[in-house]
Amino acid sequence: MKVLKFGGTSVGSIENMSNVKRIINDGKKKVVVLSAMSGTTNKLVAIAQDVSDGNPNDAIEKINKLHETYFNTIDKLLKDVVLNKDVKNYISGIFSFLVECTYKEASELLDNQIVAQGELLSTYMFNSYLKQEGIRSALLPALDFMRIDGNKEPDLSYIKENFQAVVKHAEDADLYITQGFICLDDLGVISNLQRGGSDYTATIIGAAIKAEEVQIWTDIDGMHNNDPRHVQNTKAIANLSFEEAAELAYFGAKILHPQTVTPVRADNIPVRLKNTMDPDAHGTLISSHTSDNGIKAIAAKDNITAIKIKSARMLQAHGFLKKVFEIFEDYQTSIDMITTSEVAVSLTIDDDRNLDEIIKELKKVATIEIDKNQSIVCLVGHSVVDHKDTYKLFQILQDVKIRMISYGGSKNNISLLIDTKDKINTLQKLNDYLFELVTL
């Protein structure tokens, strides 16, 4: 059985829903994971923010507008009178719940409950559309089987056991429709897998059922060799290894959630990236197979903060680095890059929510320098650090101020820290040299 995930754009219009129906309706059993309709999650986040800020009237105004949008979509999508009425009743119940939320005390749980409604809306509506079209489908509530543990990792044994139970008690169907992104936490309350988490949901389910393949359907024809939002003449990559895809996703390739390949890697379950608008395009196949040494793709990660920790007295002392890392661990802040010299340690973080507290702790043992508005440019490819032409990269970046270099931590990745204002120019220069065969 295959697991197919469709993003918000893929279910964001009547035409796109029709495309999805054609893709999945081939007579073979499969699990279909859906995101919220495009734009819905952002609106729900704004509603949650209004609630948090104590602006219930603003929240209710947004809720009513979104409610009206969904009713208009239902009228266009569902001509069957009975199904139309049923879906409107279900959706009205969700929007009544959202209105009730505006009078509750703000909390992380309430935020999660509000944001979770997007996937519940899209899956119920789409499942009813499939039934109208005479397709045997069944809705599998993700909150009945999807759970993360205390470390926010998928609880695979729980998911496998409960997914099988949910399928067993569902009506017999060819297509099983479920929600991406949303889940329960280890305490049994609503949580989520963070933005882009529907990809992660798909591969978690894929791992739990030992799927034949997991397909991620979006509005772009696979993983590109550079960021098409900023760089001209990018191209889709036909094949990537799990390691290469994981590096690209972590360092900014928006097409994939950073953890997407983790659940399926051990079982060698391939992940295929496909374009809903061009189903016949090859897309990108991610598997254990590696081919072609050298740089295959470039990604960039923004909103990076660089921290230089300087302590001539303690740097070489036993336990100094341990103390530094413990500070970041205490504030649950991950480190992306790290370099050391005789008297200083430089590192980067992409989560600055606890930066002030971290700096306060670090200043007890060292002198601190902070650089904000930085970007990590990541060059990825199989054994890229061993490739004979890799050194030539730096010849074309002589006009770019490189703050840090991470080289050798992974054979598949070279990372450069630069000022964000230089990012687009850097990406284009690298693209022209690496992929457009521009010679020096």
Secondary structure, DSSP 8 states (H G I E B T S, - for coil): -EEEEE-TTTTSSHHHHHHHHHHH-SSS-EEEEE---TTHHHHHHHHHHHHHTT-HHHHHHHHHHHHHHHHHHHHHH---HHHHHHHHHHHHHHHHHHHHHTTS---HHHHHHHHHHHHHHHHHHHHHHHHHTT--EEEE-GGGT-BB-TTS-B-HHHHHHHHHHHHHHS---SEEEEESSEEE-TTSSEEE--TTHHHHHHHHHHHHTT-SEEEEEESSSS-BSS-TTT-SS--B-SEEEHHHHHHHHHTT-TTS-TTTTHHHHTTT--EEEEETT-TTS--EEEES----BS--EEEEEEEEEEEEEE-TTTTTSTTHHHHHHHHHHHTT-----EEE-SSEEEEEES--TTHHHHHHHHTTTSEEEEEEEEEEEEEE-BTGGG-TTGGGGGGTTTTS-EEEEEEEEETTEEEEEEEGGGHHHHHHHHHHHHHS----
